[in-house]
Amino acid sequence: MKKVYYLKTCNTCTRILKELNLSSEFVLQDIKAEPITVKQLEEMHVLSGSYESLFSKRSKLYKEMGLKDQKLEERDFKHYILEHYTFLSRPVFVFNDQIFIGNSKKNIEAVKEALG
């Protein structure tokens, strides 16, 4: 399955999606309107190798909750991502048994390359 986890209200996400002009084969999931499930997160974890790689340390809540001052473990990252959508580093592209996490220029170039 070809899937994108994103936030409709995030200008960066919408800009990237517009730039990539994805085919209709892709399923877009607005993680605020349709929260990610445990199963979906676990599938992302298998591809990424860690929950930390899926976790956004740029989230406002990360600083507000004082999480940057705590030593978080894998189960903590999983818990927070499931608890609040802003903790997922986005957008997340999943296709061809590959995962691309975040909005860095390098990552988006890798998505473009993988799309062919």
Buried (B, 14 or more C-beta within 10 A) or exposed (E): EBBBBBBEEBEEBBEBBEEBEBEEEBEBBBBBEEBBEEEBBEBBBEBBEEBBBBBBEEBEBBEEBEBEEEEBEEEBBBBBBBEBBBBBBBBBBBBEEEBBBBBEEEBBEBBEEEBE
